[in-house]
Amino acid sequence: MEKNSFISVIFQEKKEENRGFDEFQIVSFTNKIRRLSSHLELYKKDYLSQKGLRKILGKHQQLLSYLSKTNKIRYKELI
């Protein structure tokens, strides 16, 4: 329940103000990953979407590792 409340706090503010925050970017990448994963379950041979998913996963992982190094408290709240 804490994770959902933390994510909802991020989205309550205006999107324009949040785009620079690492947490907002991680949440937006997580949503994109979920959408692409469900898309790829239906269309298994969509190789372009698979490539995009791999790129997003890499960026997502980089942001998570950066956040874990810079701010461990926010990292634990997000995870």
Phi and psi in radians as a Rosetta constraint file:
Dihedral C 1 N 2 CA 2 C 2 CIRCULARHARMONIC -1.143 0.35
Dihedral N 2 CA 2 C 2 N 3 CIRCULARHARMONIC -0.641 0.35
Dihedral C 2 N 3 CA 3 C 3 CIRCULARHARMONIC -1.117 0.35
Dihedral N 3 CA 3 C 3 N 4 CIRCULARHARMONIC -0.760 0.35
Dihedral C 3 N 4 CA 4 C 4 CIRCULARHARMONIC -1.147 0.35
Dihedral N 4 CA 4 C 4 N 5 CIRCULARHARMONIC -0.663 0.35
Dihedral C 4 N 5 CA 5 C 5 CIRCULARHARMONIC -1.200 0.35
Dihedral N 5 CA 5 C 5 N 6 CIRCULARHARMONIC -0.636 0.35
Dihedral C 5 N 6 CA 6 C 6 CIRCULARHARMONIC -1.145 0.35
Dihedral N 6 CA 6 C 6 N 7 CIRCULARHARMONIC -0.732 0.35
Dihedral C 6 N 7 CA 7 C 7 CIRCULARHARMONIC -1.175 0.35
Dihedral N 7 CA 7 C 7 N 8 CIRCULARHARMONIC -0.678 0.35
Dihedral C 7 N 8 CA 8 C 8 CIRCULARHARMONIC -1.167 0.35
Dihedral N 8 CA 8 C 8 N 9 CIRCULARHARMONIC -0.566 0.35
Dihedral C 8 N 9 CA 9 C 9 CIRCULARHARMONIC -1.131 0.35
Dihedral N 9 CA 9 C 9 N 10 CIRCULARHARMONIC -0.667 0.35
Dihedral C 9 N 10 CA 10 C 10 CIRCULARHARMONIC -1.109 0.35
Dihedral N 10 CA 10 C 10 N 11 CIRCULARHARMONIC -0.737 0.35
Dihedral C 10 N 11 CA 11 C 11 CIRCULARHARMONIC -1.437 0.35
Dihedral N 11 CA 11 C 11 N 12 CIRCULARHARMONIC -0.173 0.35
Dihedral C 11 N 12 CA 12 C 12 CIRCULARHARMONIC -1.221 0.35
Dihedral N 12 CA 12 C 12 N 13 CIRCULARHARMONIC -0.574 0.35
Dihedral C 12 N 13 CA 13 C 13 CIRCULARHARMONIC -1.354 0.35
Dihedral N 13 CA 13 C 13 N 14 CIRCULARHARMONIC 2.989 0.35
Dihedral C 13 N 14 CA 14 C 14 CIRCULARHARMONIC -1.162 0.35
Dihedral N 14 CA 14 C 14 N 15 CIRCULARHARMONIC 2.508 0.35
Dihedral C 14 N 15 CA 15 C 15 CIRCULARHARMONIC -1.104 0.35
Dihedral N 15 CA 15 C 15 N 16 CIRCULARHARMONIC -0.610 0.35
Dihedral C 15 N 16 CA 16 C 16 CIRCULARHARMONIC -1.102 0.35
Dihedral N 16 CA 16 C 16 N 17 CIRCULARHARMONIC -0.606 0.35
Dihedral C 16 N 17 CA 17 C 17 CIRCULARHARMONIC -1.367 0.35
Dihedral N 17 CA 17 C 17 N 18 CIRCULARHARMONIC -0.431 0.35
Dihedral C 17 N 18 CA 18 C 18 CIRCULARHARMONIC -1.607 0.35
Dihedral N 18 CA 18 C 18 N 19 CIRCULARHARMONIC -0.246 0.35
Dihedral C 18 N 19 CA 19 C 19 CIRCULARHARMONIC -1.033 0.35
Dihedral N 19 CA 19 C 19 N 20 CIRCULARHARMONIC -0.458 0.35
Dihedral C 19 N 20 CA 20 C 20 CIRCULARHARMONIC -1.449 0.35
Dihedral N 20 CA 20 C 20 N 21 CIRCULARHARMONIC -0.311 0.35
Dihedral C 20 N 21 CA 21 C 21 CIRCULARHARMONIC -1.240 0.35
Dihedral N 21 CA 21 C 21 N 22 CIRCULARHARMONIC 2.431 0.35
Dihedral C 21 N 22 CA 22 C 22 CIRCULARHARMONIC -1.092 0.35
Dihedral N 22 CA 22 C 22 N 23 CIRCULARHARMONIC -0.694 0.35
Dihedral C 22 N 23 CA 23 C 23 CIRCULARHARMONIC -1.095 0.35
Dihedral N 23 CA 23 C 23 N 24 CIRCULARHARMONIC -0.723 0.35
Dihedral C 23 N 24 CA 24 C 24 CIRCULARHARMONIC -1.112 0.35
Dihedral N 24 CA 24 C 24 N 25 CIRCULARHARMONIC -0.744 0.35
Dihedral C 24 N 25 CA 25 C 25 CIRCULARHARMONIC -1.133 0.35
Dihedral N 25 CA 25 C 25 N 26 CIRCULARHARMONIC -0.680 0.35
Dihedral C 25 N 26 CA 26 C 26 CIRCULARHARMONIC -1.119 0.35
Dihedral N 26 CA 26 C 26 N 27 CIRCULARHARMONIC -0.762 0.35
Dihedral C 26 N 27 CA 27 C 27 CIRCULARHARMONIC -1.133 0.35
Dihedral N 27 CA 27 C 27 N 28 CIRCULARHARMONIC -0.701 0.35
Dihedral C 27 N 28 CA 28 C 28 CIRCULARHARMONIC -1.181 0.35
Dihedral N 28 CA 28 C 28 N 29 CIRCULARHARMONIC -0.675 0.35
Dihedral C 28 N 29 CA 29 C 29 CIRCULARHARMONIC -1.136 0.35
Dihedral N 29 CA 29 C 29 N 30 CIRCULARHARMONIC -0.663 0.35
Dihedral C 29 N 30 CA 30 C 30 CIRCULARHARMONIC -1.079 0.35
Dihedral N 30 CA 30 C 30 N 31 CIRCULARHARMONIC -0.734 0.35
Dihedral C 30 N 31 CA 31 C 31 CIRCULARHARMONIC -1.130 0.35
Dihedral N 31 CA 31 C 31 N 32 CIRCULARHARMONIC -0.721 0.35
Dihedral C 31 N 32 CA 32 C 32 CIRCULARHARMONIC -1.117 0.35
Dihedral N 32 CA 32 C 32 N 33 CIRCULARHARMONIC -0.699 0.35
Dihedral C 32 N 33 CA 33 C 33 CIRCULARHARMONIC -1.089 0.35
Dihedral N 33 CA 33 C 33 N 34 CIRCULARHARMONIC -0.751 0.35
Dihedral C 33 N 34 CA 34 C 34 CIRCULARHARMONIC -1.098 0.35
Dihedral N 34 CA 34 C 34 N 35 CIRCULARHARMONIC -0.766 0.35
Dihedral C 34 N 35 CA 35 C 35 CIRCULARHARMONIC -1.125 0.35
Dihedral N 35 CA 35 C 35 N 36 CIRCULARHARMONIC -0.785 0.35
Dihedral C 35 N 36 CA 36 C 36 CIRCULARHARMONIC -1.176 0.35
Dihedral N 36 CA 36 C 36 N 37 CIRCULARHARMONIC -0.629 0.35
Dihedral C 36 N 37 CA 37 C 37 CIRCULARHARMONIC -1.116 0.35
Dihedral N 37 CA 37 C 37 N 38 CIRCULARHARMONIC -0.756 0.35
Dihedral C 37 N 38 CA 38 C 38 CIRCULARHARMONIC -1.196 0.35
Dihedral N 38 CA 38 C 38 N 39 CIRCULARHARMONIC -0.590 0.35
Dihedral C 38 N 39 CA 39 C 39 CIRCULARHARMONIC -1.132 0.35
Dihedral N 39 CA 39 C 39 N 40 CIRCULARHARMONIC -0.730 0.35
Dihedral C 39 N 40 CA 40 C 40 CIRCULARHARMONIC -1.280 0.35
Dihedral N 40 CA 40 C 40 N 41 CIRCULARHARMONIC -0.341 0.35
Dihedral C 40 N 41 CA 41 C 41 CIRCULARHARMONIC -1.164 0.35
Dihedral N 41 CA 41 C 41 N 42 CIRCULARHARMONIC -0.609 0.35
Dihedral C 41 N 42 CA 42 C 42 CIRCULARHARMONIC -1.429 0.35
Dihedral N 42 CA 42 C 42 N 43 CIRCULARHARMONIC -0.728 0.35
Dihedral C 42 N 43 CA 43 C 43 CIRCULARHARMONIC -2.037 0.35
Dihedral N 43 CA 43 C 43 N 44 CIRCULARHARMONIC 1.460 0.35
Dihedral C 43 N 44 CA 44 C 44 CIRCULARHARMONIC -1.221 0.35
Dihedral N 44 CA 44 C 44 N 45 CIRCULARHARMONIC -0.370 0.35
Dihedral C 44 N 45 CA 45 C 45 CIRCULARHARMONIC -1.764 0.35
Dihedral N 45 CA 45 C 45 N 46 CIRCULARHARMONIC 0.318 0.35
Dihedral C 45 N 46 CA 46 C 46 CIRCULARHARMONIC -1.471 0.35
Dihedral N 46 CA 46 C 46 N 47 CIRCULARHARMONIC 1.495 0.35
Dihedral C 46 N 47 CA 47 C 47 CIRCULARHARMONIC -1.258 0.35
Dihedral N 47 CA 47 C 47 N 48 CIRCULARHARMONIC -0.514 0.35
Dihedral C 47 N 48 CA 48 C 48 CIRCULARHARMONIC -1.158 0.35
Dihedral N 48 CA 48 C 48 N 49 CIRCULARHARMONIC -0.710 0.35
Dihedral C 48 N 49 CA 49 C 49 CIRCULARHARMONIC -1.195 0.35
Dihedral N 49 CA 49 C 49 N 50 CIRCULARHARMONIC -0.592 0.35
Dihedral C 49 N 50 CA 50 C 50 CIRCULARHARMONIC -1.103 0.35
Dihedral N 50 CA 50 C 50 N 51 CIRCULARHARMONIC -0.713 0.35
Dihedral C 50 N 51 CA 51 C 51 CIRCULARHARMONIC -1.128 0.35
Dihedral N 51 CA 51 C 51 N 52 CIRCULARHARMONIC -0.752 0.35
Dihedral C 51 N 52 CA 52 C 52 CIRCULARHARMONIC -1.084 0.35
Dihedral N 52 CA 52 C 52 N 53 CIRCULARHARMONIC -0.678 0.35
Dihedral C 52 N 53 CA 53 C 53 CIRCULARHARMONIC -1.121 0.35
Dihedral N 53 CA 53 C 53 N 54 CIRCULARHARMONIC -0.723 0.35
Dihedral C 53 N 54 CA 54 C 54 CIRCULARHARMONIC -1.100 0.35
Dihedral N 54 CA 54 C 54 N 55 CIRCULARHARMONIC -0.695 0.35
Dihedral C 54 N 55 CA 55 C 55 CIRCULARHARMONIC -1.104 0.35
Dihedral N 55 CA 55 C 55 N 56 CIRCULARHARMONIC -0.799 0.35
Dihedral C 55 N 56 CA 56 C 56 CIRCULARHARMONIC -1.136 0.35
Dihedral N 56 CA 56 C 56 N 57 CIRCULARHARMONIC -0.688 0.35
Dihedral C 56 N 57 CA 57 C 57 CIRCULARHARMONIC -1.075 0.35
Dihedral N 57 CA 57 C 57 N 58 CIRCULARHARMONIC -0.683 0.35
Dihedral C 57 N 58 CA 58 C 58 CIRCULARHARMONIC -1.134 0.35
Dihedral N 58 CA 58 C 58 N 59 CIRCULARHARMONIC -0.791 0.35
Dihedral C 58 N 59 CA 59 C 59 CIRCULARHARMONIC -1.128 0.35
Dihedral N 59 CA 59 C 59 N 60 CIRCULARHARMONIC -0.700 0.35
Dihedral C 59 N 60 CA 60 C 60 CIRCULARHARMONIC -1.053 0.35
Dihedral N 60 CA 60 C 60 N 61 CIRCULARHARMONIC -0.791 0.35
Dihedral C 60 N 61 CA 61 C 61 CIRCULARHARMONIC -1.144 0.35
Dihedral N 61 CA 61 C 61 N 62 CIRCULARHARMONIC -0.691 0.35
Dihedral C 61 N 62 CA 62 C 62 CIRCULARHARMONIC -1.096 0.35
Dihedral N 62 CA 62 C 62 N 63 CIRCULARHARMONIC -0.762 0.35
Dihedral C 62 N 63 CA 63 C 63 CIRCULARHARMONIC -1.142 0.35
Dihedral N 63 CA 63 C 63 N 64 CIRCULARHARMONIC -0.690 0.35
Dihedral C 63 N 64 CA 64 C 64 CIRCULARHARMONIC -1.125 0.35
Dihedral N 64 CA 64 C 64 N 65 CIRCULARHARMONIC -0.744 0.35
Dihedral C 64 N 65 CA 65 C 65 CIRCULARHARMONIC -1.184 0.35
Dihedral N 65 CA 65 C 65 N 66 CIRCULARHARMONIC -0.660 0.35
Dihedral C 65 N 66 CA 66 C 66 CIRCULARHARMONIC -1.091 0.35
Dihedral N 66 CA 66 C 66 N 67 CIRCULARHARMONIC -0.785 0.35
Dihedral C 66 N 67 CA 67 C 67 CIRCULARHARMONIC -1.146 0.35
Dihedral N 67 CA 67 C 67 N 68 CIRCULARHARMONIC -0.646 0.35
Dihedral C 67 N 68 CA 68 C 68 CIRCULARHARMONIC -1.171 0.35
Dihedral N 68 CA 68 C 68 N 69 CIRCULARHARMONIC -0.523 0.35
Dihedral C 68 N 69 CA 69 C 69 CIRCULARHARMONIC -1.395 0.35
Dihedral N 69 CA 69 C 69 N 70 CIRCULARHARMONIC -0.649 0.35
Dihedral C 69 N 70 CA 70 C 70 CIRCULARHARMONIC -1.536 0.35
Dihedral N 70 CA 70 C 70 N 71 CIRCULARHARMONIC -0.699 0.35
Dihedral C 70 N 71 CA 71 C 71 CIRCULARHARMONIC -2.500 0.35
Dihedral N 71 CA 71 C 71 N 72 CIRCULARHARMONIC 1.608 0.35
Dihedral C 71 N 72 CA 72 C 72 CIRCULARHARMONIC -1.191 0.35
Dihedral N 72 CA 72 C 72 N 73 CIRCULARHARMONIC -0.507 0.35
Dihedral C 72 N 73 CA 73 C 73 CIRCULARHARMONIC -1.182 0.35
Dihedral N 73 CA 73 C 73 N 74 CIRCULARHARMONIC -0.847 0.35
Dihedral C 73 N 74 CA 74 C 74 CIRCULARHARMONIC -1.143 0.35
Dihedral N 74 CA 74 C 74 N 75 CIRCULARHARMONIC -0.601 0.35
Dihedral C 74 N 75 CA 75 C 75 CIRCULARHARMONIC -1.082 0.35
Dihedral N 75 CA 75 C 75 N 76 CIRCULARHARMONIC -0.804 0.35
Dihedral C 75 N 76 CA 76 C 76 CIRCULARHARMONIC -1.152 0.35
Dihedral N 76 CA 76 C 76 N 77 CIRCULARHARMONIC -0.641 0.35
Dihedral C 76 N 77 CA 77 C 77 CIRCULARHARMONIC -1.161 0.35
Dihedral N 77 CA 77 C 77 N 78 CIRCULARHARMONIC -0.651 0.35
Dihedral C 77 N 78 CA 78 C 78 CIRCULARHARMONIC -1.259 0.35
Dihedral N 78 CA 78 C 78 N 79 CIRCULARHARMONIC -0.678 0.35
